[in-house]
Amino acid sequence: MSTAGTPQTDTPAASDIAARLREAGFVRLVAAGTGDGVAAAGLLADAMDRQRVAYQTSVVPLPDAGGRATSADLTVALDRPATDADLTLGTDGHPASVVTFAVARELASDEAALPETMAVLALAGPLGVGREPDERVLAAADTERRPGVAVPVADTAAGLAHSTLVHAPFSGSVPDTRERLAGLPDDRAIASAVALAVAGDEAGVPRGAEAVEQLLRPHAGGPFETVGGYADVLDTLAREQPGHAVAAALGAELSVLDIWRDHARRAHTAVREARTGRYDGLFVARCDGQAPVGTVARLVRDYRSPEPVVLVVADGEAAMLAVPDASADVGAAVETAARAVDGEGAGTRLRGRARFDTEPSAFVLEAREAV
């Protein structure tokens, strides 16, 4: 069954979703391999634990169909389509973690029964995939903003060098970042320097000046120094070690920063070394080897692409992303292009992934036609 280009319908009210979860004997959660998908799974898993509803959580990156592996009374797809989902949350333009936070509040016996950590998790989910936080979640999280940048470690230069929330001339290199920040008197000056570096980047695009705002004046809190830092690590784990990502979303203390650093270095190197091409409405970045195409696509979309849709291709795989107001249906385009080269592709209106055995140039040609 096709999972891409699915017509979007109105998401049921949070109270209706909560009622269906309470009535289910066993719930299956199928999350996308993104920070938002994992955060949404963590929110529902915590809520169902409190309601004593049995559940199973799996992170299923696209283009895998996410079909039924075990029998369940209710299957909920989070930030992705699934072939047999009874509910699909987060593919209609609203981050899945925001929707599931509202559901978790409905499931709680009273507002105080929902831990503050869950509000922070719901705040982190959208930030990791480049989306603005929801005002209702902001109010519930009750976090304070402070000067500086959103990194997950106390060493600002090391955190900034490995952040996947920004791509600037110093990204990926701790020595270059330390040199850039040398002599700056305080966190406010650091934030200004980062913003100026993005704005003055000769390879950058105007969209970067907006994207970098998510890095500045971070929300304090969460298990990784700042909420934005938490979002960064969570999204990286979702792509590299999904099991660790779910555990981190549920509050486990894990040593995962080396995974985050390695992922970030590879992503920033791929952005810098990609061979690019611009077409009508589409910007293509070709990477060598096994680049983390999902993260690269987000960074290219936000900091390098003059077009609303970005396609990143590497050996045997591709990721496509669009800005929220793009007219293209990315999931449908990726599925069509993958089918044309005997590969697999799936996605949502704004995000798609594909696997194929042909030359990347063949997939790019089909994707250009499909967008």
C-alpha positions in Angstrom: 0.0 0.0 0.0 1.3 3.4 -0.8 2.1 5.5 2.2 3.1 8.7 0.5 0.9 11.6 -0.7 -1.9 10.5 1.6 -4.7 13.1 1.7 -4.5 14.9 5.0 -7.5 14.9 7.2 -8.3 16.8 10.3 -6.6 15.3 13.4 -9.2 14.1 15.9 -9.6 16.1 19.0 -7.1 15.2 21.8 -10.0 14.1 24.0 -11.2 11.7 21.3 -7.7 10.2 20.9 -7.3 9.9 24.7 -10.6 8.0 24.9 -9.5 5.5 22.3 -6.2 5.0 24.1 -8.0 4.4 27.4 -10.3 1.8 25.8 -7.5 -0.1 24.0 -6.1 -3.3 25.6 -2.8 -3.0 23.7 -1.5 0.0 21.7 1.3 -0.1 19.1 3.2 3.2 18.6 5.1 3.5 15.3 7.4 6.6 15.4 9.4 8.2 12.7 13.2 8.2 13.0 13.2 11.9 14.0 13.4 13.8 17.3 9.7 14.8 16.9 8.6 11.2 16.3 10.6 9.9 19.3 9.4 12.7 21.6 5.8 11.9 20.6 6.3 8.2 21.4 7.9 9.1 24.7 5.0 11.3 25.7 2.4 8.7 24.8 4.4 5.9 26.4 4.7 7.8 29.7 0.9 8.7 29.6 -0.1 5.0 29.0 2.2 3.8 31.7 0.3 6.0 34.1 -3.0 4.7 32.7 -1.8 1.1 32.9 -2.4 0.6 29.2 -0.1 -2.0 27.6 1.9 -0.7 24.6 4.8 -1.4 22.3 7.0 1.3 20.8 9.0 1.0 17.6 11.0 3.6 15.7 10.6 2.8 12.0 12.6 5.2 9.7 11.2 5.9 6.2 10.8 4.4 3.7 10.0 1.2 5.7 6.2 0.9 5.6 5.8 0.4 9.3 3.3 -2.4 8.8 1.9 -4.4 11.6 4.4 -6.7 13.4 2.2 -7.7 16.3 -1.5 -7.7 17.0 -2.7 -4.5 18.6 -6.1 -3.0 19.4 -4.9 0.4 18.2 -1.9 1.4 16.1 -0.7 5.0 16.2 1.7 6.4 13.7 3.8 9.4 14.9 5.4 11.9 12.5 5.1 9.4 9.6 2.5 7.3 7.7 2.1 3.6 8.4 0.2 1.2 6.3 -2.1 -0.1 8.9 -2.3 2.9 11.4 -5.6 3.6 13.1 -4.4 7.1 13.9 -1.7 9.1 12.2 -0.5 12.1 14.2 2.0 14.7 13.0 1.9 14.6 9.2 -0.5 17.4 8.7 1.8 20.3 9.5 1.5 20.0 13.3 4.5 18.4 15.1 3.5 15.0 16.5 4.9 15.8 19.9 2.7 18.8 20.2 -0.4 16.8 19.3 0.6 13.9 21.7 1.3 16.4 24.5 -2.3 17.5 24.3 -3.4 13.9 24.4 -1.2 13.1 27.4 -2.8 16.0 29.3 -6.2 14.5 28.5 -5.1 11.2 29.8 -3.7 12.6 33.0 -6.2 12.5 35.8 -5.4 16.2 36.5 -3.0 18.7 35.0 -0.6 18.3 37.9 -0.3 14.6 37.2 1.7 15.3 34.0 5.4 15.6 34.9 7.2 18.8 33.9 9.7 16.6 32.1 7.0 15.7 29.6 6.4 19.4 28.8 10.1 19.8 28.2 10.1 16.8 25.9 7.2 18.2 23.9 9.1 21.4 23.6 12.2 19.6 22.4 10.4 17.5 19.7 9.7 20.3 17.2 13.0 22.2 17.8 15.0 19.2 16.7 13.3 19.2 13.3 13.4 22.9 12.7 9.9 23.8 13.8 8.7 26.6 16.1 7.6 25.6 19.6 3.9 25.6 20.4 2.7 28.4 22.8 0.7 26.0 24.9 3.7 23.7 25.4 5.8 26.7 26.2 3.4 27.8 28.9 3.3 24.3 30.4 7.1 23.8 30.3 7.5 27.2 32.1 11.2 27.4 31.1 13.3 30.5 31.3 15.2 31.8 28.3 18.8 32.9 28.8 21.4 34.6 26.6 23.6 32.4 24.5 23.1 29.4 22.2 21.3 26.1 22.6 23.9 23.4 23.0 23.8 20.2 25.0 27.1 20.5 26.8 28.7 23.0 29.2 31.6 23.7 26.8 29.9 26.3 24.5 32.5 26.1 21.8 32.5 22.3 21.6 28.7 22.3 21.7 28.4 24.9 19.0 30.9 23.1 16.7 28.8 19.9 16.8 25.3 21.5 16.8 23.1 20.3 14.0 20.7 23.2 14.6 23.0 25.5 12.7 25.5 25.3 9.8 28.1 28.1 9.7 31.7 28.5 8.5 33.0 27.0 11.8 30.6 24.1 12.1 32.2 20.7 12.6 35.5 22.1 13.9 36.1 22.7 17.6 39.3 24.7 16.9 37.6 26.9 14.4 34.7 27.5 16.7 37.0 28.4 19.7 38.9 30.8 17.4 35.6 32.4 16.4 34.5 32.8 20.0 37.9 33.9 21.5 37.7 37.1 23.4 33.9 37.4 23.5 32.9 38.7 26.9 29.6 36.8 27.5 26.9 34.6 26.2 25.0 37.5 24.6 28.1 38.3 22.5 28.5 34.7 21.5 24.9 34.6 20.2 25.5 37.8 18.2 28.7 36.4 16.8 26.9 33.2 15.6 24.1 35.2 14.0 26.6 37.4 12.2 28.6 34.4 11.0 25.4 32.9 9.5 24.3 36.2 7.9 27.8 36.8 6.5 28.4 33.3 5.2 29.0 33.7 1.4 27.5 30.3 0.8 24.4 30.9 2.9 20.9 32.0 1.9 18.5 34.4 3.6 16.5 31.6 5.1 19.5 30.9 7.4 19.0 34.2 9.3 15.5 32.9 10.4 16.7 29.3 11.0 19.5 30.3 13.3 17.0 32.1 15.7 16.1 28.6 17.1 19.7 28.4 18.4 19.7 31.7 20.1 18.4 32.7 23.6 17.8 29.0 24.5 15.3 27.6 26.9 17.1 26.4 30.0 16.2 22.9 31.2 16.1 19.3 30.2 18.8 16.6 30.6 21.3 18.3 28.2 21.9 21.8 29.5 19.2 23.5 27.2 16.0 22.3 25.6 17.5 23.0 22.2 20.5 20.9 23.1 18.1 18.1 24.2 16.3 18.4 20.9 19.6 18.2 18.9 20.7 15.1 20.7 17.3 13.4 20.5 17.0 13.9 16.8 20.5 12.6 16.2 19.8 9.5 18.3 16.6 8.9 16.5 18.6 8.7 13.3 21.6 6.7 14.6 20.4 4.7 17.6 16.6 4.6 17.8 16.5 2.5 20.9 18.7 4.9 22.8 16.5 7.8 21.5 13.3 6.2 23.0 15.2 5.5 26.3 16.4 9.1 26.4 12.9 10.4 25.8 11.7 8.4 28.7 14.3 9.8 31.0 17.1 7.3 31.0 20.6 8.6 31.6 22.7 7.4 28.8 26.2 8.2 27.5 25.3 9.3 24.0 27.2 12.5 23.3 29.9 10.7 21.3 27.1 9.5 18.9 25.9 13.1 18.6 29.4 14.4 17.9 30.2 11.8 15.3 26.9 12.4 13.5 27.3 16.1 13.5 30.8 16.0 12.1 29.7 13.8 9.3 26.7 16.0 8.5 28.7 19.2 8.5 31.4 17.7 6.3 28.8 16.4 3.9 27.1 19.8 3.6 30.4 21.5 3.0 31.6 19.0 0.4 28.3 18.3 -1.4 28.1 18.9 -5.2 25.0 21.0 -5.7 22.7 21.8 -8.5 19.7 24.2 -8.7 16.6 23.4 -10.7 13.2 25.0 -10.9 11.9 24.6 -7.3 14.4 22.0 -6.4 18.0 22.2 -4.9 20.0 19.0 -5.1 23.1 18.1 -3.0 25.1 15.0 -4.0 27.2 13.5 -1.2 29.8 10.8 -1.2 29.6 7.7 0.9 27.2 7.1 3.8 26.3 10.7 4.7 23.5 11.2 7.3 21.1 12.3 4.5 18.2 13.3 6.8 20.3 15.8 8.9 22.1 17.0 5.8 18.8 17.7 4.0 17.6 19.8 7.0 20.8 21.8 7.2 20.9 22.4 3.4 17.2 23.4 3.4 17.7 25.9 6.2 21.2 27.3 5.4 22.1 26.6 1.8 19.1 26.1 -0.5 17.7 29.0 -2.6 14.8 26.7 -3.5 11.8 25.5 -1.3 12.5 21.8 -1.8 15.9 20.1 -1.1 17.0 16.6 -2.3 20.1 15.1 -0.8 21.4 11.9 -2.3 24.2 9.6 -1.2 25.2 6.0 -2.0 21.9 4.1 -2.2 19.7 6.5 -0.3 18.1 10.0 -0.5 16.2 12.4 1.7 13.9 15.2 0.5 12.6 18.1 2.6 10.5 21.1 1.9 9.8 24.4 3.6 6.4 24.4 5.3 4.7 26.5 2.7 6.0 24.6 -0.3 3.4 23.5 -2.8 5.1 20.2 -3.7 4.0 16.9 -2.1 7.4 15.5 -1.1 6.2 12.1 -0.1 4.4 11.5 -3.4 7.5 12.8 -5.4 9.9 10.5 -3.5 7.7 7.5 -3.9 7.2 8.1 -7.6 11.0 8.6 -8.2 11.9 5.5 -6.2 9.4 3.4 -8.0 10.9 4.5 -11.4 14.3 3.2 -10.4 13.0 0.0 -8.7 13.7 1.4 -5.3 11.6 2.1 -2.2 10.3 5.6 -1.2 7.8 7.0 1.2 7.1 10.2 3.1 4.8 12.9 4.2 3.9 16.1 2.4 7.1 17.8 3.7 9.5 14.9 4.2 10.5 11.8 2.3 13.2 9.1 2.2 14.2 6.6 -0.5 16.5 3.6 -0.9 17.7 2.4 -4.3 20.4 0.3 -6.0 20.9 2.5 -9.1 23.3 5.4 -9.7 22.2 8.4 -7.6 22.0 10.5 -10.8 19.2 8.3 -12.1 17.2 8.9 -9.0 17.9 12.6 -9.2 16.6 12.7 -12.7 13.3 11.0 -11.7 12.9 13.2 -8.6 13.3 16.3 -10.8 10.5 15.1 -12.9 8.3 14.2 -10.0 8.6 17.4 -7.9 
